[in-house]
Amino acid sequence: MKDKFLLCLFDGLRRDIVRQDTMPNLSAFREGWIDFPNSSSAFPSETRVQVSSFVTGAFPGDAKLDSKNQADFGHGVMANVFFDPNQSIGAPLDTSNLEKMERAEKYYGRIQKSVNLSEIMASSGKEYSVLTTGKIGNAKLLNLNANKFNQKVFSIWGADICSKAVDFEMIVERFGPVPKQDFPNNAVTEYATNLLLDYFLKSGSADLQVMWYNEPDLSFHYRGIGSPESLSSIACLDKCFGRILDWWSTDGRKDGWHLIVASDHAQISVAKQIDVFSELETAGFKVGAGLSEGNDIALKRSYSGQITVRDRDELLVREILQFLQAQPWCGLTFSKLGEDGALFMGDINVLNERSPDVYFTMRTFDGANRFGYPGLCFGDNPDIPIGGGVHGGLHSVELNNLLICAGNKFHRQKVFDTPTGIVDILPSILWGMEIDIPPSVMGRPLKEAFISQGNSPAWCERILSASNGQYSQNMRLGHVEGVNFPYLRGGQRTS
């Protein structure tokens, strides 16, 4: 009997909302199998960064650059949208923009620098299949080689986004058209679950099947964490997961299927929106979305922001850091040198030739939103309402993703407190399928979860700190024995 894996991922799901009163099926499942409560996202904790970290087992960047200013490790997808002056396109790369992605691929040679899951599965003679309700960039980054290897990718965004191995028109004829997106997105959730159970798992021959739900992320963003709409979304997801468990209990498990359930990140709530673009302009900086004529600064606006300066001018970087650190809305700051009160990018695995000159997050707080869920922040996301959810930063709540492993190869009813992360899912699947793990993988196989293996590796926590005048910050990292790169455990501005 072949060992197969189903990854069921709930985008944006917080661990603390998985309870008996909200998600009874998932809550009971977590208690019955292997739980990793100290799992974390990569930074920036944005969805398409996490997608790339899942399919490569790598963080976005390295701890250092070589003599040619290149990173040996890291997948290189630095945010959902990021500006790389090396491309000389004068505008940011939106990873959901197919035209820009094609141009970037021609320039880079490959979007994801690290070996990815589709390549690994194809070279091992295994079938890889994706079903996603996420955005266009989500579908593409889950498998950038689908047509090359004749692998299935189904996206709700239509036949042009699906791979050629998927007969989109036949699916629509059989299951009906994809429902219109809404808040909560329950109709789409149910549609995707029907497709998974009645088509992909029945008619497919996949060795690895991904089911990526775009909820509760959508409802958290636009209706708030704990809102009636988000709780409706949670209830629908749990009902659909119950159907998946019914299949797994009766057919799937005896056919060799193992089940990994995860979220890519969590969310915290926006208390106030800040227009950082205007703040920089008012301070006298020449700023734009790219480095077009007249701009000295390219700003990626978001709760998790990025700044790239013309010609990598170190003096200008210093001036920007000084400005940011003086603002009450600014949170953590990172630079390529780790000087002037900024922490070092390499310590959080984002040092890359595609990196900006400055990473910064908006300031976060530990208070609760109006529904009682902790984690508040300033935002720079005009489309998100006050009280809506965001992610991308380094607050411990938003970093803490769900991760559960289940199946015949795994222990039952165990909790492992060792730091883990989304980068560990790929090597764990490969370990379970007895496939060699590529050297580009930065995570580790979670061997302690497997019946045939031993105890958890030793680990320790390290706290980084930096200050500049009245500004200070710290960042907690988890260092695990046998892993060369740290896991992110949360950071915050302290003064």
C-alpha positions in Angstrom: 0.0 0.0 0.0 1.4 3.4 -1.0 1.7 6.1 1.6 -0.2 9.2 0.4 -0.8 12.6 2.0 -3.7 15.1 2.0 -2.8 18.6 3.2 -6.0 20.4 4.3 -5.1 24.1 4.8 -7.4 26.8 6.3 -6.1 30.2 5.3 -5.7 32.5 8.2 -7.1 30.2 10.9 -6.1 31.1 14.5 -5.3 28.3 16.9 -7.5 29.9 19.6 -10.6 29.8 17.5 -10.4 26.0 17.2 -12.5 25.0 20.2 -15.2 22.5 21.0 -17.9 25.2 20.8 -16.7 26.6 17.4 -15.0 23.8 15.5 -15.9 20.5 17.2 -14.7 18.3 14.4 -11.3 19.9 14.1 -11.0 20.3 17.9 -11.5 16.6 18.5 -9.2 15.8 15.6 -6.4 17.9 17.1 -6.8 16.2 20.5 -6.7 12.8 19.0 -3.5 13.1 16.9 -0.2 15.1 16.8 -0.4 18.8 17.7 2.4 21.3 17.2 1.3 24.3 19.3 4.6 26.2 18.7 4.4 26.1 14.9 5.0 29.4 13.1 4.9 31.2 9.8 7.7 32.6 7.8 8.2 36.4 7.5 6.5 38.3 6.0 3.5 36.3 7.2 1.6 36.9 4.0 -0.2 34.1 2.2 1.9 33.8 -1.0 5.1 33.8 1.0 3.7 30.9 3.1 2.6 29.1 -0.1 6.2 29.3 -1.4 7.6 28.2 2.0 5.2 25.2 2.0 6.1 24.0 -1.6 9.9 24.6 -1.1 10.4 23.9 2.6 12.4 27.2 2.6 12.2 30.6 4.1 12.2 33.6 1.7 15.9 34.3 2.4 19.2 33.3 4.0 21.2 34.4 7.0 24.0 35.8 4.8 24.9 36.7 1.2 27.8 35.3 -0.8 30.6 37.3 -2.4 28.3 38.0 -5.4 25.6 39.3 -3.2 23.5 36.2 -3.7 21.7 34.1 -1.2 22.4 30.4 -1.2 19.2 29.6 0.6 15.6 30.9 0.3 12.8 30.8 -2.2 12.9 34.5 -3.0 9.2 35.3 -2.9 9.6 38.3 -0.6 5.9 39.3 -0.2 2.6 39.0 -2.0 3.7 42.2 -3.8 7.4 43.3 -3.7 9.7 45.6 -5.5 13.0 44.3 -6.9 15.1 47.0 -8.6 17.2 44.3 -10.2 14.3 43.6 -12.6 14.4 47.3 -13.8 10.7 47.3 -14.4 10.0 50.4 -12.3 7.1 48.8 -10.5 6.4 46.1 -7.9 6.0 42.4 -8.8 2.4 41.4 -7.9 2.5 37.6 -7.6 -1.2 37.5 -8.7 -0.5 39.4 -11.9 0.2 36.8 -14.6 1.9 39.2 -17.0 4.3 40.5 -14.4 5.0 36.9 -13.2 5.9 35.9 -16.7 8.2 38.8 -17.1 9.8 38.0 -13.7 10.3 34.4 -14.6 12.1 35.4 -17.8 14.3 37.7 -15.8 15.0 35.4 -12.9 14.9 32.0 -14.7 12.7 30.8 -11.9 10.3 32.6 -9.5 10.9 30.2 -6.6 14.7 29.9 -6.3 14.5 26.7 -4.3 13.5 23.3 -5.7 9.7 23.0 -5.3 7.2 20.3 -4.6 6.0 19.8 -8.2 9.6 19.2 -9.3 10.3 16.8 -6.4 7.1 14.8 -7.0 7.7 14.6 -10.8 11.3 13.4 -10.4 10.1 10.8 -7.9 7.4 9.5 -10.2 4.6 10.7 -7.8 1.4 12.5 -8.6 0.8 16.0 -7.2 -2.6 17.6 -7.3 -3.9 21.0 -6.1 -7.4 22.3 -5.4 -7.5 25.8 -4.2 -10.0 28.6 -3.5 -7.2 31.1 -3.0 -6.3 34.0 -5.3 -4.6 33.6 -8.7 -1.2 34.0 -7.2 -2.0 31.3 -4.6 -2.9 28.8 -7.4 0.2 29.6 -9.5 2.7 29.5 -6.6 1.3 26.2 -5.3 2.5 24.7 -8.6 4.6 26.8 -11.1 5.3 23.8 -13.2 1.9 22.2 -13.5 1.6 22.2 -17.3 5.2 21.1 -17.7 4.7 18.0 -15.6 1.0 17.5 -16.5 -0.1 18.0 -12.9 -3.6 19.0 -11.7 -4.3 22.5 -10.4 -7.9 23.5 -10.0 -8.6 27.2 -9.2 -12.0 28.8 -8.7 -10.8 31.7 -10.9 -11.4 29.8 -14.1 -10.0 27.6 -16.8 -7.1 30.0 -17.6 -5.8 29.7 -14.1 -6.3 25.9 -13.9 -3.6 23.7 -15.4 -4.2 21.8 -18.7 -4.5 18.5 -16.8 -7.8 19.8 -15.3 -11.0 19.7 -17.5 -12.6 22.9 -16.0 -15.6 22.8 -18.3 -16.4 19.2 -17.4 -16.2 20.0 -13.7 -18.5 23.0 -14.1 -21.0 20.8 -16.1 -21.0 18.2 -13.4 -20.8 20.3 -10.3 -22.2 23.6 -11.5 -20.5 27.0 -11.8 -18.2 28.2 -9.1 -20.4 30.2 -6.6 -19.8 33.9 -6.3 -17.4 35.0 -3.5 -19.1 36.4 -0.4 -18.5 37.1 3.3 -18.7 34.5 4.6 -17.5 32.5 1.6 -19.5 29.4 2.6 -20.8 28.5 -0.8 -17.3 28.4 -2.3 -16.1 26.3 0.7 -18.8 23.7 0.2 -18.3 23.7 -3.6 -14.6 23.0 -3.1 -15.3 20.2 -0.6 -17.7 18.6 -3.0 -15.0 18.7 -5.7 -12.4 17.2 -3.3 -14.5 14.3 -2.1 -16.5 13.5 -5.3 -13.9 14.2 -7.9 -10.3 14.6 -6.9 -10.1 11.9 -4.3 -12.3 9.5 -6.2 -11.1 9.9 -9.8 -7.6 11.1 -9.2 -4.4 9.1 -8.7 -2.6 11.7 -6.6 0.0 10.7 -4.1 -0.2 14.2 -2.6 -3.4 16.2 -2.7 -3.6 19.8 -1.5 -6.9 21.3 -0.4 -6.4 25.1 0.2 -9.4 27.0 1.6 -9.4 30.8 1.4 -11.5 31.0 4.6 -11.6 32.1 7.4 -9.0 34.6 5.9 -11.5 36.5 3.9 -14.1 36.9 6.6 -11.4 37.8 9.2 -10.1 40.5 6.9 -13.4 42.2 6.0 -15.8 41.3 8.8 -13.4 40.9 11.8 -12.0 38.1 13.8 -14.8 36.6 15.9 -17.6 38.5 14.0 -20.8 36.6 13.2 -19.8 36.2 9.6 -16.4 34.8 10.6 -18.0 32.4 13.0 -20.4 31.3 10.2 -17.3 30.7 8.0 -15.7 28.7 10.8 -18.8 26.6 11.3 -19.0 25.8 7.6 -15.3 24.9 7.4 -15.7 22.5 10.4 -18.7 20.9 8.8 -16.8 20.4 5.6 -13.8 19.1 7.5 -16.2 16.6 9.2 -17.1 15.3 5.8 -13.4 14.9 4.9 -12.9 13.0 8.2 -15.9 10.7 7.3 -14.1 9.8 4.0 -10.8 9.4 5.7 -12.2 7.2 8.5 -14.0 4.9 6.1 -11.9 4.8 3.0 -8.9 7.2 3.0 -6.9 5.9 5.9 -7.1 2.2 4.9 -6.0 3.3 1.4 -2.8 4.8 2.8 -3.8 8.4 3.2 -2.2 10.5 5.9 -3.8 13.8 6.8 -2.0 17.1 7.6 -4.1 19.9 8.7 -2.7 23.4 8.9 -3.1 27.1 8.6 -0.5 29.3 6.8 -0.7 32.1 9.4 -3.2 33.7 11.8 -4.4 37.3 12.0 -4.6 40.2 14.4 -7.0 43.2 14.3 -6.5 46.7 12.9 -7.0 49.4 15.5 -6.1 52.4 13.2 -5.0 52.9 9.6 -1.9 55.0 8.8 -1.0 56.3 5.3 2.8 55.7 5.4 3.2 57.0 1.9 1.9 60.4 3.0 3.9 60.3 6.2 7.1 59.8 4.2 6.1 62.5 1.7 5.4 65.0 4.5 8.8 64.3 6.0 10.4 65.3 2.7 11.2 61.9 1.1 10.6 61.3 -2.6 8.5 58.2 -2.6 6.6 56.1 -5.0 5.5 52.5 -5.6 8.7 52.0 -7.7 11.9 53.8 -8.4 10.7 55.7 -11.4 12.2 59.1 -12.4 12.2 61.5 -9.4 11.7 58.9 -6.7 14.4 57.9 -4.3 12.2 55.5 -2.3 10.0 52.6 -3.4 7.5 51.8 -0.7 5.5 48.6 -0.5 2.4 49.7 1.6 1.1 47.2 4.0 0.9 46.4 7.7 4.1 44.7 6.9 6.0 47.3 4.8 9.1 47.3 2.7 11.3 50.1 1.5 13.9 50.0 -1.3 16.1 53.0 -2.0 17.8 54.2 -5.1 21.3 52.7 -5.6 21.0 51.0 -2.2 22.2 54.4 -0.6 23.2 53.5 2.9 22.9 57.2 4.1 19.4 57.3 2.9 18.6 54.0 4.6 19.9 55.4 7.8 17.7 58.5 7.4 14.6 56.3 6.7 15.3 54.2 9.8 15.7 57.3 11.9 12.4 58.6 10.6 10.5 55.3 11.1 11.8 54.7 14.6 10.6 58.2 15.7 7.0 57.5 14.6 4.5 56.1 17.2 2.9 53.9 14.6 6.1 52.1 13.6 6.8 48.7 15.1 9.8 46.5 14.2 12.6 47.5 11.8 15.1 45.4 9.9 18.0 46.2 7.6 20.7 44.4 5.7 23.3 45.6 8.1 21.4 45.5 11.4 22.6 48.9 12.5 21.1 52.2 13.6 18.5 50.5 15.9 17.4 48.0 13.3 17.6 44.3 13.6 19.5 42.2 11.0 17.4 40.7 8.2 19.5 37.6 8.2 18.4 36.7 11.7 14.8 36.3 10.5 15.6 34.4 7.2 14.8 37.2 4.7 18.3 38.2 3.5 18.2 37.8 -0.3 19.3 39.6 -3.4 15.6 40.4 -3.9 15.2 41.8 -0.4 14.3 45.5 0.1 16.7 47.7 2.0 14.3 48.0 5.0 11.6 45.8 6.3 9.3 47.3 8.9 6.0 46.4 10.6 3.4 48.6 11.9 3.2 48.8 15.7 1.3 46.0 17.5 -0.3 45.7 20.9 -1.5 42.8 23.1 -5.1 44.0 23.7 -8.2 42.3 22.4 -10.6 43.3 19.6 -14.3 43.8 20.2 -15.0 40.1 20.1 -12.3 39.3 22.7 -9.5 38.0 20.4 -6.0 39.3 21.3 -3.7 41.1 19.0 -4.1 44.7 17.8 -2.1 46.8 15.4 -1.8 49.9 13.3 -2.3 49.1 9.6 -1.5 50.6 6.2 -4.1 48.6 4.3 -6.7 50.9 2.9 -9.1 48.1 1.8 -9.3 46.6 5.4 -11.8 48.3 7.7 -11.0 49.3 11.2 -11.5 46.1 13.3 -10.7 43.9 10.3 -8.0 41.3 10.4 -4.5 41.6 9.0 -1.3 39.6 8.9 2.2 39.9 7.5 4.0 40.9 10.6 5.7 39.4 13.6 3.2 39.5 16.4 3.3 36.1 18.2 -0.5 35.6 17.6 -0.4 36.1 13.8 2.8 33.9 13.4 1.3 31.0 15.3 -0.2 28.7 12.6 -2.1 25.5 13.2 -0.2 22.2 12.4 -1.6 18.7 13.0 -0.4 15.4 11.7 -2.5 12.2 11.5 -2.4 8.8 9.9 -1.0 5.2 10.3 2.6 6.4 10.4 2.0 8.9 13.2 1.6 8.7 17.0 -1.7 9.3 18.6 -2.7 12.0 21.2 0.7 13.7 21.5 1.7 17.3 21.8 5.2 18.5 20.9 6.2 21.9 22.1 9.3 22.1 19.9 9.3 25.1 17.6 8.2 24.0 14.1 6.9 25.8 11.1 5.3 25.8 7.7 8.8 25.0 6.3 8.6 21.6 8.0 5.5 20.4 6.2 7.3 19.5 2.9 10.2 17.6 4.5 7.8 15.8 6.7 5.7 14.6 3.8 8.8 13.6 1.9 10.1 11.7 4.9 6.8 9.9 5.2 6.9 9.0 1.5 10.5 7.9 1.7 11.6 10.5 -0.9 15.0 12.2 -0.6 14.9 15.7 0.9 16.6 18.3 -1.3 19.5 20.3 0.2 17.7 23.5 -0.5 15.1 22.7 2.2 15.6 24.8 5.3 13.0 23.1 7.5 13.2 19.6 9.0 11.1 16.4 8.9 9.1 16.2 12.1 10.5 12.8 12.9 9.2 12.8 16.5 5.7 12.6 15.1 6.4 9.3 13.4 5.9 6.0 15.3 9.2 4.7 14.0 11.3 7.6 15.3 12.5 8.9 18.7 12.1 12.0 20.8 11.9 15.7 20.0 15.2 17.5 19.3 16.5 19.9 21.9 15.9 23.6 21.4 16.4 26.9 23.0 15.1 30.5 22.7 17.2 33.5 21.8 16.0 37.1 22.2 17.4 39.7 19.9 17.2 43.4 20.8 18.2 46.7 19.2 17.7 50.3 20.2 18.3 53.8 18.9 17.6 56.7 21.2 14.0 56.4 22.6 13.3 53.5 20.2 13.8 49.9 21.2 12.6 46.5 20.0 13.1 42.8 20.5 12.6 39.6 18.6 12.3 36.0 19.9 13.8 33.1 17.9 13.6 29.4 18.4 16.8 27.4 17.6 16.2 23.7 17.2 19.0 21.1 17.2 19.9 20.0 13.7 18.3 23.0 12.0 20.5 25.8 10.7 17.8 28.5 10.5 15.7 29.8 13.4 11.9 29.6 13.9 10.1 32.9 14.5 8.4 33.2 17.9 7.3 36.8 17.9 8.6 40.3 18.2 7.5 43.7 19.3 8.5 47.3 19.8 9.2 47.9 23.5 9.6 51.6 23.6 
